[in-house]
Amino acid sequence: MRLVAGFLLSLAVLAPTPLLAQSETYCETTLIGKTPGSRINLRSGPGTDYQEKGYGLVGDVVQVLPDPASDSPDYLKALDSQGSLWYGISFPESGAQGWVRQDFVSSIECYGE
């Protein structure tokens, strides 16, 4: 377990999980940036001091991971040491999971029950 800016996070949360079935509730967003097709770093934790795990491209649609600590439908988020908000995300095609900063995602849309 790791305490990050007041959020208790389980490292197991970012272990690969099966893609959500269409009948389940899920949230998604699009990676955004100034240049179409440019790279957005995927981090192992919520902050630039965490290791890069790979990258997505501006325009990629990704799922926002659910928050396992929440009783209500909510998504995984945390603040870094500078106060920036980060979201836990998953790439539907590859199943890769990690963290991206709020300013690199569009508004989050949720679907399902």
C-alpha positions as CSV (number, residue, x, y, z in Angstrom):
1,M,0.0,0.0,0.0
2,R,1.1,3.5,-0.6
3,L,-0.1,6.8,0.8
4,V,-0.1,9.5,-1.9
5,A,-1.3,13.0,-1.0
6,G,-4.0,11.7,1.3
7,F,-5.2,8.9,-1.0
8,L,-4.4,5.3,0.1
9,L,-3.7,3.4,-3.1
10,S,-3.2,-0.3,-3.6
11,L,-0.4,-1.1,-6.1
12,A,-2.5,-4.1,-7.2
13,V,-5.1,-1.7,-8.6
14,L,-2.9,-1.2,-11.7
15,A,-2.4,-4.9,-12.3
16,P,-3.8,-5.9,-15.7
17,T,-7.6,-6.6,-15.5
18,P,-10.0,-7.9,-18.2
19,L,-11.7,-5.3,-20.2
20,L,-15.1,-4.3,-18.9
21,A,-18.1,-5.8,-20.5
22,Q,-20.4,-3.4,-22.3
23,S,-23.2,-4.1,-19.7
24,E,-21.0,-2.9,-16.8
25,T,-20.5,0.7,-15.8
26,Y,-17.3,2.1,-17.2
27,C,-15.7,5.6,-17.8
28,E,-13.6,6.7,-20.7
29,T,-11.7,9.8,-21.9
30,T,-9.5,10.8,-24.8
31,L,-5.9,11.8,-24.5
32,I,-5.4,15.4,-25.5
33,G,-2.5,17.7,-26.3
34,K,-1.4,20.5,-28.6
35,T,-0.1,18.3,-31.5
36,P,-2.3,15.5,-32.9
37,G,-0.5,12.2,-32.6
38,S,2.1,13.4,-30.1
39,R,3.1,11.1,-27.2
40,I,1.5,11.3,-23.7
41,N,3.6,9.5,-21.0
42,L,2.0,6.7,-19.0
43,R,3.5,6.6,-15.5
44,S,3.7,3.9,-12.9
45,G,2.3,6.2,-10.3
46,P,0.6,9.6,-10.0
47,G,3.5,12.0,-10.6
48,T,6.4,12.8,-12.9
49,D,8.8,11.3,-10.3
50,Y,7.3,7.8,-11.2
51,Q,8.8,5.7,-13.9
52,E,7.5,5.9,-17.4
53,K,5.7,2.7,-18.4
54,G,5.1,3.7,-22.0
55,Y,3.0,6.2,-23.8
56,G,-0.3,6.9,-25.5
57,L,-0.9,9.2,-28.4
58,V,-3.1,12.3,-28.5
59,G,-6.5,11.1,-29.7
60,D,-6.3,7.7,-28.1
61,V,-9.5,6.7,-26.2
62,V,-8.7,5.1,-22.9
63,Q,-10.8,3.8,-20.0
64,V,-10.5,5.5,-16.6
65,L,-10.0,2.8,-13.9
66,P,-12.7,2.5,-11.2
67,D,-11.7,3.5,-7.6
68,P,-11.7,0.3,-5.5
69,A,-12.0,2.3,-2.3
70,S,-15.2,4.1,-3.3
71,D,-18.7,2.7,-2.6
72,S,-20.2,4.9,-5.3
73,P,-19.2,4.8,-9.0
74,D,-16.0,6.9,-9.0
75,Y,-12.7,6.7,-10.9
76,L,-9.2,6.3,-9.6
77,K,-7.5,9.6,-9.0
78,A,-4.7,11.0,-6.8
79,L,-2.8,14.3,-6.3
80,D,1.0,14.4,-6.7
81,S,3.3,16.4,-4.4
82,Q,2.8,19.6,-6.5
83,G,-1.0,19.3,-6.2
84,S,-1.6,18.1,-9.8
85,L,-4.5,15.7,-10.3
86,W,-3.7,12.3,-12.0
87,Y,-6.0,9.6,-13.2
88,G,-5.5,5.8,-13.4
89,I,-6.2,4.7,-16.9
90,S,-6.2,1.5,-19.1
91,F,-5.7,1.1,-22.8
92,P,-8.5,-1.1,-24.1
93,E,-6.4,-2.7,-27.0
94,S,-3.3,-3.6,-25.1
95,G,-4.6,-3.7,-21.5
96,A,-1.7,-1.4,-20.4
97,Q,-2.4,0.5,-17.2
98,G,-0.9,3.5,-15.5
99,W,-1.3,7.2,-14.7
100,V,-1.7,10.4,-16.7
101,R,-2.0,14.0,-15.5
102,Q,-5.4,15.7,-15.7
103,D,-4.3,18.2,-18.3
104,F,-3.7,15.4,-20.8
105,V,-7.3,14.0,-20.7
106,S,-10.6,15.4,-22.0
107,S,-13.7,15.3,-19.9
108,I,-14.5,11.9,-18.5
109,E,-17.7,10.2,-19.8
110,C,-19.3,7.3,-17.9
111,Y,-21.6,4.6,-19.4
112,G,-23.6,1.6,-18.3
113,E,-25.8,0.8,-15.4
